[in-house]
Amino acid sequence: MKKHIQQLSRISEKPSRTIIGLMSGTSLDGLDVALCRFSGSGEQTLVEVTNFATLPYDEAFKSEIRRVFAKQEIDFQHFTLLNVLVAERHAAIINQCLTEWKIPAEEIDLIASHGQTVFHAPRVYHGLPDYPNATLQIGDGDHIARRTGIITVSALRQKHVAAGGEGAPLALFGDYFLFSKKGEDRFLLNIGGIANFTFLPGNGDSTHALATDTGPGNTLLDNFARELFGVPFDEDARIASNGRVDSLLLELLKKEPFFEKPFPKTIGPELFSKDWVQSALQQLPKGNINPYDLMATLTRLSAESIAEALQRVETVAGQQTAYLSGGGAHNPLMLKYLSEILPGWKMLPMETLGVHGDAKEAVLFAVLANETVAGTVEKGAMLGGLPLVGMGKISFPE
């Protein structure tokens, strides 16, 4: 409708915009909801996170998603129904947050919805020469817009793929606009289900900026914590801390070719799965190891693959500082291993830069929505070797 286009135009011209950013990652622990107030765009972007909450998923809902998550064979009726079910759940969470925060929906300009990734298939994973990079998230934007009454920007990864990227990690775009600082090389390390980092060079040269996945973060730990110990994750590394690293298993796991592929690269739990670990376990002389040792070894694997990836980047300003976010940033054994492998590095919480670490990814998707409606990207613009494009599909409530 014409009135919606006019409303979108008014939003784009406002001196400030209020945007809700949503993120639900591969760990399936819940929905992050960040209420952000923006002014400017591009390198002049300023953001204030006024409210943040993580609403956990119940086990029944997690189980519904796991039936299609990173699976080669699925029930397509169930998959189709989940596309709506996830959207309805996310919309209900948004409405709940706004009620608790005592903020009317009319004060929100946009929702930036990441959706729920169900399959990530870059060429580096599928290896099919006649097929492109691809990624898929469910949680339809039309349903969110309709149930909240708020214009929704969704499917944010698809334009990145269409422009030649892999659809992940998208953190580079928001990180560069919000956190670059002249004279300081910054690594923004997110240890989620899959670990990734953004490198922001201290010389301000956007062509040297980089975002890449490194390999497993928490995904393998969470999988085996559920399977072997009946808990959703290894809280405070209490399980892994009671085990010892099995050097032979670690060596077998690190033979994975993905670790040596050039940057930037992306991957998902489609590769780093229980089956992937089991294939390595079968090569051990005894065919298995103590469950506590397995958890310690998987924690060490995440730490070593992260550290070795960070060390491959040639810094500009000389110092080496990583700002941490994601669930792995709360894992004391992971942090201990990282400090051992990278003794000269500073490891600081994301909060040091003014954004709550758990909110960071939801905020970054809000940044992308802000760019979609208010950005002024020139044709052919690049960032970190990738096309700088507006992202997301826009859904109106009516």
Secondary structure, 3 states (H helix, E strand, C coil): CHHHHHHHHHHHHCCEEEEEEEEECCCCCEEEEEEEEEECCHHHCEEEEEEEEEEECCHHHHHHHHCCCCCCCCCHHHHHHHHHHHHHHHHHHHHHHHHHHCCCHHHCCEEEEEEEEEEEECHHHHCCCCCCCEEEEECCHHHHHHHHCCCEEECHHHHHHHCCCCCCCCHHHHHHHHHCECCECEEEEEECCEEEEEEECCCCCHHHCEEEEEEECCHHHHHHHHHHHCCCCCHHHCCHHHCCCCHHHHHHHCCCHHHHCCCCCCCCCCCCCHHHHHHHHCCCCCCCCCHHHHHHHHHHHHHHHHHHHHHCCCCCCCCCEEEEECHHHHCHHHHHHHHHHCCCCEEEEHHHHCCCHHHHHHHHHHHHHHHHHHCCCCCCCEECCEECCCCCEEECCC
